[in-house]
Amino acid sequence: AAAAAERRARRVELRKLLVRIDKEKLAKGAAAAAPILHAEKRAAREEREARDQLEAAEIDGDALRSPICCVLGHVDTGKTKLLDRIRKTNVQGGEAGGITQQIGATYFPLETLQIQTAALTSAKKKADAPEKLPDIRVPGLLV
């Protein structure tokens, strides 16, 4: 019984020793890897910041972006006709009685927006003051 207890005590001591060795190896490995990991992290951050600065420099304040628009209105006020005009489609003509019974989304390509708003943008560039802009009256339009 005493021999078995002694063997158990040696095994416990051996396990403690192995755990201590593993902890020391882990600490040494972590200490060696830390500068490499920090350098990689720093390089990635600097690359991301440089890319963000390039993108910010390329942004033109006057450039049009694809807008998100909601076209709301009472029945028979020309919502579909307005969208048909911009899209160069004839959805309203295909509907029974010209009444559209759907809710949808449309992507307007940048080129289409530039063509459709060319008169406004050229007038804006020519105008010295906002009061010289053309007077556009669209019933119910809120901008």
C-alpha positions, 0 to 999 in steps of 0.5 A: 500500500505504501508503494502504491501511494508513493507511485501515485505521489510520483505521478502527481509530481510528474504531472505538475512538472509537465504542466509547469514545462507546458506553461513555460513553453507557452509563455516563451512561444507567446513572447516570441509570437507577440511582436510578429502578430503586432507587426501584422496587425499594424501593417493591416491597419496601415493598409486599411487606413491608406485605402480609406484615404485613397477612396476619400480622395477619389470622392467628388462632392458633386458626383451623383449617387444612386438615390433611394426615393419613395414615390407616394401619393393619392390615387390617380396622381401620376406616380407610375407615369413619373416612374415610366418617364424616368425608366422609359417604360410604359407600365401604366399603359399595360394596366387595366384602366391605367391603374397600377396595383403593385408596389415595386422597386426600380434601379435607376442607372447613374447615366439615366439620372444624369441624362434626365437631370442634365437641364437642372444640373447645367442651370445650377452650374450657370446660376450665381444664386439659388434664386436664378435656378429655373422654377419647377412646379410639381404638384405635391412634390416635397424635396 
